Amino acid sequence: MRRAIAVIVAAALVVPAAAYADADPASDVLLGTSVFYPYQPPVPASLQKQLNAEAAAAAHAHFPIKIAIISSPIDLGALPTMFAKPQQYATFLDQEISFQGKQPLLVVMAGGYGSAGLPPAATAAIASLPKPTGRTGAALAQSTLAALPKLAAAAGHPVGSVSATGRGDSGGGSPALLVAILVVVAVGLATAVIALRRRAARR
C-alpha cells in the first residue's frame, strides 16, 4: 500500500512537469484554463487575478476567449521560430485547442496580436489596437487587459467593470498551486482506498 501511495503521488508530480516538456505548452494549459501566462519571469499574481476575472466576465457576456501571452521563445517550447509571429502562432495554436469545437483565441506578443475563431467584428477591431508597450509578461498582460473589453464590445458583447476577486480561473503561471492540488487529491484517493479495504477486511 505504501508503494501504491508513492506511485500515485509521483504521478501527480509528473503532470505539471510534462506540461513544461510539451512541444507547445500553451496548447495544454488552454485546454483547462482561459489564459496562458509566460513562465519566466512570472506575471504578478494580482495582475493574473485581474485578467482571469476579465476573461471570465467576457465569457459570462457570451464572448468566451482563450488568451496566450507569449513574452519569449521559451513560452513556445519546441516552436521558438514562431516567436514574434503572433498570427502564425495563433493559426497553429487554434488547430491544437479547437479539435473538440470552436475556441476563439487571442495571442499576445510584443510585436502585436494574432487571432483565430473570433467574430468578424472583433477580428477587424484587432487592427486598431495599439501594439503592446512592453515586452515583459506583466506589460503584455496589461495590454491584454486593455484590449479584451474593446474586442468584446466590437463583437456586441460589452464587458462591464470587473473585480479582481470576481469570476476567474487560474492561468499557466501558477504550476506550484497545480502541484499542491494534485498531491492533495492523490493522497485523498489513497486514503479512501485504505479505508475501504479496512472495512472489507472487518466484514
Secondary structure as UniProt FT lines:
FT   HELIX           2..21
FT   HELIX           25..29
FT   TURN            30..32
FT   STRAND          35..36
FT   TURN            39..42
FT   HELIX           45..60
FT   TURN            61..62
FT   STRAND          66..69
FT   HELIX           73..76
FT   TURN            77..78
FT   HELIX           80..82
FT   TURN            83..84
FT   HELIX           86..97
FT   TURN            99..100
FT   STRAND          105..109
FT   TURN            110..111
FT   STRAND          112..116
FT   HELIX           120..126
FT   TURN            127..128
FT   HELIX           137..154
FT   TURN            155..156
FT   TURN            164..165
FT   TURN            172..173
FT   HELIX           175..202
//
